């Protein structure tokens, strides 16, 4: 009898974990993609000497390449325009993911939202005249 109770407890616990696994995979993938987008945008901005229109178009291209244009993410820059050599700037990419594992009958009860934030700072490598 003790073995059956232990087995039932183990199966209930593992079912809860298995229900969350698909949502955790999607959340982890979106977090990874957000960090990759911010990192590549920051590197490009460092080489271009700040947040210019070419950097913004490069950022938009990366977002489309990663398939995140319709995921509800917003980008924020600390300053727009050229930055003098050794000047600092930041790129921040914010969004959120809603876990729908326990969405009861499509009512929204049981679902919760976690934020996804990726932030990176860079230093301009270009001398401005």
C-alpha positions, 0 to 999 in steps of 0.5 A: 500500500505504501508503494502505491501511495508513493507512486500516486504522489510521484505521478501527481507531482510529475504531471504538474511539471510536465504541464509547465514544460512547454510554456517554460520552453517557449519562455526560455526561447523568447528570453534567449531571442530577446537577449540576442537581439539586444546584443547584436543591436548594441554591437552594431550601434558601437560600430556605427557610433550611436543609435542612428537610423541605420542601427534602427533598420538593422534592429528591425531586420534582426527582429524579423529574422528572429520572428519576434515582430508580432510578439509585443516587444518594445525597444527603448534607447537611452539616447538617439543619434550619434554618440561621441567616442567612448560615450555610453548608451543602452538598448532595452527590449521589453515584453511579456509572456503569458503562461496558459497552462492552467487556463480553465475553459478559456476564461483566463483564470489560472494564467499568469504573465512574466516579464521578459527584459533584455538590457545591454549597454555599449560604448561608441567606437567612432570619433564624431566631428 
